[in-house]
């Protein structure tokens, strides 16, 4: 049976940096998103005050996202035990172009902090630059800053997903270069294996491939760490481009390189081909990622595609 393309959600766990695919933050207006700390409450959780934008002078450098090559949300103590700093990397337009935090809710029994977000507006027009945005969120009541505090980030992409982070006593907004770098949402993939062919029986069905707008398709296999690249071509193997590798080239972007086909005498039939390509360093699949595929299309030197978080090729 051909594989199906499943739409999936997941619950992630990490330290206090959450990697987000920055392309969605850059694609999504320039007006400020609304903030309603009491919009959604959970029993036992006391809502906090409305977020206050941080002065640019208090924003950290881009190295706050050490270990992540894409846009991200970072959580730090602004005032230990009393207020959080939420740092979002994305379009310089801000507003509806990036996730906007609401107030910080507190369940003192844990304690656990919950921060809901107004997600980016996919219909908005945004600039394609990249900068940091920050807010201070005052807790409803002080908590022990020497403990490791769970923080739940809710609805960052509009899917009502919950991402859990842990805020430690050393995760300070004003700690400067002495702060410990923290890993991105997904650990590095380690040594990268060579691209491997996907058996024809495991590729998407012919109707899905033929119905696509582009002759090249990309899907997640393991979200954030490996891709499936599917294309059509001649049944003559020498006439089919061959994958080389895939790398992250910047915030929310991946480039997949193919060697152009070497054959000149090709049959006129149509065959589906697919490869599993593992990234050398994992990226976040929380938001859409822009993928540029080079050397695989007759239409030009490259094809640009948008890979959504829920575009997953399920393999046996």
VOPAGU-2260 file (C-alpha; in pm, 1 decimal, decimal comma):
REM VOPAGU-2260
SITE   aa  ch    i         X         Y         Z
SITE  UNK   A    0       0,0       0,0       0,0
SITE  UNK   A    1     131,3     351,1     -73,5
SITE  UNK   A    2     209,9     556,9     232,7
SITE  UNK   A    3     -35,8     820,8     351,6
SITE  UNK   A    4      43,7    1180,1     430,4
SITE  UNK   A    5     -76,1    1227,6     787,1
SITE  UNK   A    6    -152,6    1551,5     966,1
SITE  UNK   A    7      -8,3    1519,8    1310,1
SITE  UNK   A    8      29,6    1712,4    1634,0
SITE  UNK   A    9     270,9    1652,3    1915,5
SITE  UNK   A   10     368,5    1755,8    2261,7
SITE  UNK   A   11     730,4    1858,2    2296,8
SITE  UNK   A   12     961,9    1885,3    2594,1
SITE  UNK   A   13    1286,7    2083,1    2615,9
SITE  UNK   A   14    1475,1    2344,2    2817,6
SITE  UNK   A   15    1396,0    2715,3    2799,9
SITE  UNK   A   16    1449,7    2771,9    2428,4
SITE  UNK   A   17    1177,5    2668,1    2187,7
SITE  UNK   A   18    1280,7    2655,7    1822,5
SITE  UNK   A   19    1018,3    2767,8    1574,2
SITE  UNK   A   20    1036,7    2755,0    1198,1
SITE  UNK   A   21    1099,4    3118,5    1129,6
SITE  UNK   A   22     956,8    3125,9     780,2
SITE  UNK   A   23     603,2    3122,4     920,7
SITE  UNK   A   24     688,9    3408,7    1153,1
SITE  UNK   A   25     811,9    3598,1     846,3
SITE  UNK   A   26     518,5    3506,5     624,8
SITE  UNK   A   27     251,1    3599,1     858,6
SITE  UNK   A   28      58,5    4202,3     931,2
SITE  UNK   A   29     212,9    4457,5    1083,2
SITE  UNK   A   30     -61,5    4552,5    1330,0
SITE  UNK   A   31     -29,3    4440,4    1688,6
SITE  UNK   A   32    -208,8    4123,2    1787,5
SITE  UNK   A   33    -456,6    4151,4    2071,2
SITE  UNK   A   34    -363,2    4042,1    2418,2
SITE  UNK   A   35    -630,5    3913,8    2651,4
SITE  UNK   A   36    -478,4    3749,0    2958,2
SITE  UNK   A   37    -814,8    3612,5    3066,3
SITE  UNK   A   38    -922,9    3479,2    2728,6
SITE  UNK   A   39    -877,8    3118,2    2832,9
SITE  UNK   A   40    -830,1    3006,6    3190,7
SITE  UNK   A   41    -761,2    2668,8    3344,8
SITE  UNK   A   42    -901,2    2563,3    3682,7
SITE  UNK   A   43    -643,3    2632,5    3951,3
SITE  UNK   A   44    -447,8    2874,3    3729,5
SITE  UNK   A   45    -449,1    3241,7    3828,7
SITE  UNK   A   46    -415,8    3470,3    3525,2
SITE  UNK   A   47    -140,0    3729,2    3526,2
SITE  UNK   A   48    -121,0    4089,5    3413,3
SITE  UNK   A   49     -98,4    4198,5    3050,6
SITE  UNK   A   50     252,6    4165,8    2903,6
SITE  UNK   A   51     470,1    4478,1    2893,6
SITE  UNK   A   52     703,9    4519,4    2591,5
SITE  UNK   A   53    1072,4    4509,6    2678,9
SITE  UNK   A   54    1292,5    4803,8    2587,6
SITE  UNK   A   55    1529,1    4719,2    2302,3
SITE  UNK   A   56    1818,5    4784,7    2540,6
SITE  UNK   A   57    1711,7    4483,0    2747,5
SITE  UNK   A   58    1678,9    4246,8    2454,2
SITE  UNK   A   59    1959,6    3990,2    2438,0
SITE  UNK   A   60    2172,2    3911,5    2135,4
SITE  UNK   A   61    2082,6    3646,8    1879,1
SITE  UNK   A   62    2307,7    3405,8    2068,1
SITE  UNK   A   63    2016,6    3354,1    2307,2
SITE  UNK   A   64    1910,9    3097,6    2046,3
SITE  UNK   A   65    2241,2    2906,5    2060,9
SITE  UNK   A   66    2182,6    2556,3    1926,6
SITE  UNK   A   67    1897,4    2672,7    1706,0
SITE  UNK   A   68    1936,7    2794,0    1348,0
SITE  UNK   A   69    1577,3    2900,6    1308,3
SITE  UNK   A   70    1341,7    3151,5    1465,6
SITE  UNK   A   71    1258,7    3073,2    1824,8
SITE  UNK   A   72    1086,4    3161,6    2147,8
SITE  UNK   A   73    1312,2    3194,3    2451,7
SITE  UNK   A   74    1193,5    3207,8    2812,3
SITE  UNK   A   75    1401,9    3376,5    3081,9
SITE  UNK   A   76    1359,1    3526,0    3424,3
SITE  UNK   A   77    1318,0    3904,6    3393,7
SITE  UNK   A   78    1301,8    3938,5    3773,2
SITE  UNK   A   79    1377,8    3599,0    3934,6
SITE  UNK   A   80    1068,7    3454,3    4095,9
SITE  UNK   A   81     851,2    3750,7    4000,1
SITE  UNK   A   82     836,8    3795,9    3622,3
SITE  UNK   A   83     925,9    3615,5    3300,4
SITE  UNK   A   84    1079,6    3752,2    2981,7
SITE  UNK   A   85     940,4    3605,3    2659,7
SITE  UNK   A   86    1171,5    3662,7    2360,9
SITE  UNK   A   87    1041,6    3590,4    2011,1
SITE  UNK   A   88    1254,0    3594,3    1696,8
SITE  UNK   A   89    1076,5    3674,0    1372,4
SITE  UNK   A   90     974,4    3941,6    1123,1
SITE  UNK   A   91    1078,6    4293,4    1210,9
SITE  UNK   A   92     718,4    4399,2    1149,1
SITE  UNK   A   93     613,7    4228,9    1473,1
SITE  UNK   A   94     244,9    4239,1    1552,7
SITE  UNK   A   95      49,5    3966,8    1375,5
SITE  UNK   A   96     368,3    3850,4    1204,3
SITE  UNK   A   97     489,6    3673,9    1519,0
SITE  UNK   A   98     338,3    3482,1    1812,4
SITE  UNK   A   99     217,2    3733,8    2074,4
SITE  UNK   A  100     213,3    3626,6    2442,2
SITE  UNK   A  101     -80,9    3684,6    2669,9
SITE  UNK   A  102     -42,6    3707,7    3048,2
SITE  UNK   A  103     142,7    3445,8    3252,8
SITE  UNK   A  104     -97,2    3221,3    3441,7
SITE  UNK   A  105      24,0    3050,8    3759,0
SITE  UNK   A  106     -75,8    2724,6    3925,1
SITE  UNK   A  107      98,5    2769,7    4263,5
SITE  UNK   A  108      56,0    2403,7    4357,7
SITE  UNK   A  109     335,4    2304,6    4116,9
SITE  UNK   A  110     426,1    2570,6    4067,1
SITE  UNK   A  111     360,4    2572,3    3691,5
SITE  UNK   A  112     344,2    2878,1    3466,5
SITE  UNK   A  113     117,5    2884,3    3159,2
SITE  UNK   A  114     155,5    3139,0    2879,2
SITE  UNK   A  115    -101,9    3146,6    2600,9
SITE  UNK   A  116     -22,3    3306,3    2265,7
SITE  UNK   A  117    -207,2    3482,9    1988,3
SITE  UNK   A  118     -52,9    3298,5    1688,9
SITE  UNK   A  119      73,0    3467,0    1369,7
SITE  UNK   A  120    -190,2    3569,9    1118,0
SITE  UNK   A  121    -124,7    3376,8     794,0
SITE  UNK   A  122    -313,2    3643,9     595,0
SITE  UNK   A  123     -93,5    3931,1     712,1
SITE  UNK   A  124     179,2    4097,4     505,8
SITE  UNK   A  125     518,2    4107,3     677,4
SITE  UNK   A  126     872,5    4216,6     615,6
SITE  UNK   A  127    1129,9    3945,1     552,4
SITE  UNK   A  128    1388,2    4074,7     798,9
SITE  UNK   A  129    1462,0    3911,5    1132,5
SITE  UNK   A  130    1480,4    4066,8    1476,9
SITE  UNK   A  131    1401,6    3995,5    1841,5
SITE  UNK   A  132    1084,8    4103,5    2019,4
SITE  UNK   A  133    1038,1    4078,8    2394,7
SITE  UNK   A  134     783,6    4117,5    2672,9
SITE  UNK   A  135     792,2    4104,7    3052,2
SITE  UNK   A  136     514,8    3895,8    3209,5
SITE  UNK   A  137     459,6    3954,6    3580,2
SITE  UNK   A  138     344,1    3647,6    3773,2
SITE  UNK   A  139      23,5    3671,6    3981,1
SITE  UNK   A  140     233,6    3599,1    4290,9
SITE  UNK   A  141     605,2    3539,4    4356,9
SITE  UNK   A  142     748,4    3186,7    4345,3
SITE  UNK   A  143    1080,1    3031,1    4446,4
SITE  UNK   A  144    1339,7    3133,8    4183,5
SITE  UNK   A  145    1588,0    2869,1    4299,3
SITE  UNK   A  146    1368,0    2586,0    4169,8
SITE  UNK   A  147    1330,5    2461,3    3812,5
SITE  UNK   A  148     985,5    2579,5    3705,2
SITE  UNK   A  149     779,1    2414,3    3428,5
SITE  UNK   A  150     644,8    2665,3    3176,0
SITE  UNK   A  151     369,8    2569,4    2930,1
SITE  UNK   A  152     354,4    2764,5    2602,3
SITE  UNK   A  153       8,2    2724,6    2451,0
SITE  UNK   A  154    -117,0    2796,0    2097,4
SITE  UNK   A  155     206,9    2935,3    1950,6
SITE  UNK   A  156     103,1    2827,0    1599,0
SITE  UNK   A  157    -275,9    2839,8    1628,0
SITE  UNK   A  158    -324,9    2463,6    1668,9
SITE  UNK   A  159    -389,4    2479,6    2045,5
SITE  UNK   A  160     -67,7    2280,8    2094,5
SITE  UNK   A  161     112,6    2287,5    2429,1
SITE  UNK   A  162     491,1    2301,2    2442,1
SITE  UNK   A  163     657,4    2245,5    2778,5
SITE  UNK   A  164     982,8    2413,5    2876,6
SITE  UNK   A  165    1176,8    2422,7    3201,2
SITE  UNK   A  166    1297,3    2754,1    3344,9
SITE  UNK   A  167    1601,0    2711,2    3568,9
SITE  UNK   A  168    1750,2    2951,5    3824,6
SITE  UNK   A  169    2035,5    3041,8    3586,0
SITE  UNK   A  170    1807,0    3129,6    3295,1
SITE  UNK   A  171    1830,8    3504,9    3345,9
SITE  UNK   A  172    1746,0    3772,8    3089,9
SITE  UNK   A  173    2030,9    3995,9    3205,2
SITE  UNK   A  174    2289,1    3720,6    3256,5
SITE  UNK   A  175    2469,8    3815,7    2934,4
SITE  UNK   A  176    2737,7    3586,1    2795,7
SITE  UNK   A  177    2762,1    3388,4    3120,2
SITE  UNK   A  178    2423,7    3223,4    3066,2
SITE  UNK   A  179    2440,3    2858,4    2967,9
SITE  UNK   A  180    2351,4    2800,3    2601,5
SITE  UNK   A  181    2044,0    2583,7    2580,0
SITE  UNK   A  182    1947,8    2327,4    2317,7
SITE  UNK   A  183    1674,2    2378,1    2063,4
SITE  UNK   A  184    1347,9    2188,6    2075,0
SITE  UNK   A  185    1491,5    1892,1    1891,2
SITE  UNK   A  186    1840,8    1754,4    1964,1
SITE  UNK   A  187    2104,8    1746,4    1692,7
SITE  UNK   A  188    2071,7    1449,1    1464,1
SITE  UNK   A  189    2442,8    1358,5    1494,8
SITE  UNK   A  190    2635,2    1212,5    1200,9
SITE  UNK   A  191    2427,8    1248,7     887,1
SITE  UNK   A  192    2353,5     935,0     684,5
SITE  UNK   A  193    2354,9     952,6     305,5
SITE  UNK   A  194    2017,6     997,3     131,3
SITE  UNK   A  195    1845,0     663,0      94,4
SITE  UNK   A  196    1581,4     564,4    -163,0
SITE  UNK   A  197    1226,2     510,4     -44,8
SITE  UNK   A  198    1070,5     194,6    -190,4
SITE  UNK   A  199     807,0     270,5    -452,8
SITE  UNK   A  200     536,7      95,1    -249,1
SITE  UNK   A  201     593,0     343,9      35,8
SITE  UNK   A  202     564,8     659,7    -175,3
SITE  UNK   A  203     245,5     869,5    -185,2
SITE  UNK   A  204     -17,5     737,5    -425,4
SITE  UNK   A  205      -3,4     848,9    -787,7
SITE  UNK   A  206    -308,5    1075,9    -757,7
SITE  UNK   A  207    -142,0    1273,7    -476,9
SITE  UNK   A  208     182,5    1315,2    -669,2
SITE  UNK   A  209      20,5    1401,0   -1001,0
SITE  UNK   A  210    -220,7    1643,2    -834,7
SITE  UNK   A  211      57,9    1851,1    -683,4
SITE  UNK   A  212     131,0    2194,7    -828,0
SITE  UNK   A  213     505,0    2126,6    -833,6
SITE  UNK   A  214     691,3    1838,2    -992,8
SITE  UNK   A  215     897,9    1811,4    -673,7
SITE  UNK   A  216     737,3    1744,5    -335,9
SITE  UNK   A  217     874,1    1751,3      18,0
SITE  UNK   A  218     727,8    1596,4     332,4
SITE  UNK   A  219     849,5    1539,4     683,9
SITE  UNK   A  220     934,1    1183,1     778,6
SITE  UNK   A  221    1061,5    1254,5    1129,1
SITE  UNK   A  222     948,6    1609,5    1192,8
SITE  UNK   A  223    1244,2    1840,1    1226,8
SITE  UNK   A  224    1512,4    1585,3    1143,1
SITE  UNK   A  225    1439,8    1402,3     816,1
SITE  UNK   A  226    1261,2    1478,7     489,9
SITE  UNK   A  227    1105,9    1282,2     207,9
SITE  UNK   A  228    1171,9    1434,8    -133,8
SITE  UNK   A  229     947,8    1294,3    -407,6
SITE  UNK   A  230     974,7    1365,3    -780,0
SITE  UNK   A  231     876,0    1214,7   -1113,6
SITE  UNK   A  232    1109,4    1127,8   -1397,0
SITE  UNK   A  233    1209,1     888,9   -1668,8
SITE  UNK   A  234    1228,7     520,0   -1597,0
SITE  UNK   A  235    1593,4     539,6   -1709,6
SITE  UNK   A  236    1789,5     571,5   -1386,3
SITE  UNK   A  237    2068,8     778,3   -1543,7
SITE  UNK   A  238    1810,2    1040,8   -1641,3
SITE  UNK   A  239    1698,3    1103,6   -1281,7
SITE  UNK   A  240    1859,7    1371,6   -1059,1
SITE  UNK   A  241    2022,4    1225,7    -747,0
SITE  UNK   A  242    2008,4    1382,1    -399,0
SITE  UNK   A  243    2327,6    1507,4    -235,6
SITE  UNK   A  244    2225,7    1646,5     104,4
SITE  UNK   A  245    2000,4    1887,6     292,7
SITE  UNK   A  246    2108,3    2168,4     525,7
SITE  UNK   A  247    1947,1    2450,3     720,3
SITE  UNK   A  248    2051,0    2775,9     553,9
SITE  UNK   A  249    1897,7    3029,6     789,5
SITE  UNK   A  250    1589,9    3110,1     998,4
SITE  UNK   A  251    1317,8    2866,2     895,2
SITE  UNK   A  252    1484,9    2759,5     571,5
SITE  UNK   A  253    1626,2    2432,7     436,5
SITE  UNK   A  254    1811,4    2373,2     110,7
SITE  UNK   A  255    1808,2    2029,8     -53,2
SITE  UNK   A  256    2072,7    1978,1    -321,8
SITE  UNK   A  257    2046,2    1736,1    -614,2
SITE  UNK   A  258    2302,5    1639,8    -874,3
SITE  UNK   A  259    2143,5    1699,0   -1219,0
SITE  UNK   A  260    2077,4    1390,4   -1426,4
SITE  UNK   A  261    2374,4    1276,0   -1635,9
SITE  UNK   A  262    2184,0    1065,5   -1889,3
SITE  UNK   A  263    2098,8    1196,4   -2236,5
SITE  UNK   A  264    1907,5     902,2   -2381,6
SITE  UNK   A  265    1595,6     858,3   -2170,4
SITE  UNK   A  266    1275,1     659,0   -2196,7
SITE  UNK   A  267     954,6     856,6   -2220,0
SITE  UNK   A  268     775,9     682,3   -1934,4
SITE  UNK   A  269     694,3     837,6   -1597,5
SITE  UNK   A  270     822,0     686,6   -1272,1
SITE  UNK   A  271     793,1     809,3    -911,9
SITE  UNK   A  272    1112,9     843,1    -708,7
SITE  UNK   A  273    1162,4     933,2    -345,1
SITE  UNK   A  274    1446,4     963,7     -96,2
SITE  UNK   A  275    1477,6     995,9     275,5
SITE  UNK   A  276    1719,7    1280,6     351,3
SITE  UNK   A  277    1835,9    1344,0     707,3
SITE  UNK   A  278    1937,7    1691,9     821,4
SITE  UNK   A  279    2283,9    1730,4     978,7
SITE  UNK   A  280    2128,7    1939,8    1256,6
SITE  UNK   A  281    1764,8    1913,4    1356,1
SITE  UNK   A  282    1533,6    2210,9    1312,0
SITE  UNK   A  283    1191,9    2287,4    1452,9
SITE  UNK   A  284     879,0    2172,7    1271,8
SITE  UNK   A  285     643,9    2373,1    1492,8
SITE  UNK   A  286     574,5    2624,9    1215,2
SITE  UNK   A  287     608,8    2605,4     834,7
SITE  UNK   A  288     958,5    2578,7     685,1
SITE  UNK   A  289    1067,8    2711,8     346,8
SITE  UNK   A  290    1249,4    2443,1     144,5
SITE  UNK   A  291    1456,9    2519,2    -164,0
SITE  UNK   A  292    1532,8    2216,4    -383,3
SITE  UNK   A  293    1816,9    2272,2    -630,8
SITE  UNK   A  294    1910,0    2064,6    -935,1
SITE  UNK   A  295    1595,1    1850,8    -942,7
SITE  UNK   A  296    1362,6    2038,7   -1178,2
SITE  UNK   A  297    1359,1    2111,5   -1549,6
SITE  UNK   A  298    1169,4    2433,6   -1476,2
SITE  UNK   A  299    1473,2    2616,6   -1339,9
SITE  UNK   A  300    1778,7    2591,2   -1113,6
SITE  UNK   A  301    1565,9    2558,7    -801,6
SITE  UNK   A  302    1212,6    2505,6    -672,0
SITE  UNK   A  303    1090,5    2680,6    -355,8
SITE  UNK   A  304     834,1    2492,7    -147,7
SITE  UNK   A  305     659,5    2547,9     186,7
SITE  UNK   A  306     666,2    2249,3     419,4
SITE  UNK   A  307     383,2    2261,9     673,6
SITE  UNK   A  308     419,5    2105,8    1021,0
SITE  UNK   A  309     146,3    1851,2     945,8
SITE  UNK   A  310     276,1    1735,2     608,2
SITE  UNK   A  311     415,8    1404,3     723,3
SITE  UNK   A  312     482,4    1097,2     507,5
SITE  UNK   A  313     412,5     795,2     722,6
SITE  UNK   A  314     648,5     509,7     645,2
SITE  UNK   A  315     607,7     153,5     774,0
